[in-house]
Amino acid sequence: MGRRYSGKRYSLASLVARQPAAFAKHPRYRELEAHFRSSGLLPRIRISSRCFRILNSASVPPENLKAFYRTYRLPADPFFPLFLTIKTRILSDKARRAKEKKAWIQRAMTGLPDHVLSCLKVLKTAEEELNRGRHPLWDEVFIPKTKKRARELCAADMPQWARVYAGFGRDLSARYGAKAGSITGLADLAYLAVLQIPFVPGKRPSADTVNAHYRRLSKTCHPD
């Protein structure tokens, strides 16, 4: 007996309709559309949810098409390789744009002022001390997902960064609870980073150390 599939079934028309706008802009889309409309068989075909996902992810290499047709009891119709060709191009373009965006954001963030980069390093270390070397919350807050957010951070002034640091401190306490109490004052830690004093978990630098670094940086940043 042939393999039976239960569950929801999908038409090929619904598969095409769920594609992003870029799909219809591909040079071979009208060829696909014309072939589908002229076919008496394709509009009647219903595919399983698993088959739908495989086609939608374009995860059928050309050499496996025969096995794909056999597994899902589909005709060896030109529609399928053509759909996969278009979908593969769409997914490839999407991956390329995501890679380019990620590289742009990384360049933008590495161009932040030195005092901000120092603060971020300290805050990252703070979470690592709480979470066995991992820093998921730091990633959420300080690795922008969009260019817009990266631009906002790059344009932020010191008061705005202070609010970001404070918000990170609250989120850190909410996530790690009592363990976060071992990290003494994130605002203080950020301040120490500005002063370029190494952060030692659970240990505050002496007042003399802080004052010495403050005087040194004052001469550099405000020589008057």
Sequence and secondary structure as in RCSB ss.txt:
>XXXX:A:sequence
MGRRYSGKRYSLASLVARQPAAFAKHPRYRELEAHFRSSGLLPRIRISSRCFRILNSASVPPENLKAFYRTYRLP
ADPFFPLFLTIKTRILSDKARRAKEKKAWIQRAMTGLPDHVLSCLKVLKTAEEELNRGRHPLWDEVFIPKTKKRA
RELCAADMPQWARVYAGFGRDLSARYGAKAGSITGLADLAYLAVLQIPFVPGKRPSADTVNAHYRRLSKTCHPD
>XXXX:A:secstr
      S EEEHHHHHHTS HHHHTSTTHHHHHHHHHH SSGGG EEEHHHHHHHHTT   GGGHHHHHHHHT  
  THHHHHHHHHHHHHHHHHHHHHHHHHHHHHHHHTS HHHHHHHHHHHHHHHHHTTT  HHHHHHHS SSHHHH
HHHHH  HHHHHHHHHHHHHHHHHHHGGGGGGS  HHHHHHHHHTT   BTTB   HHHHHHHHHHHHHHH   
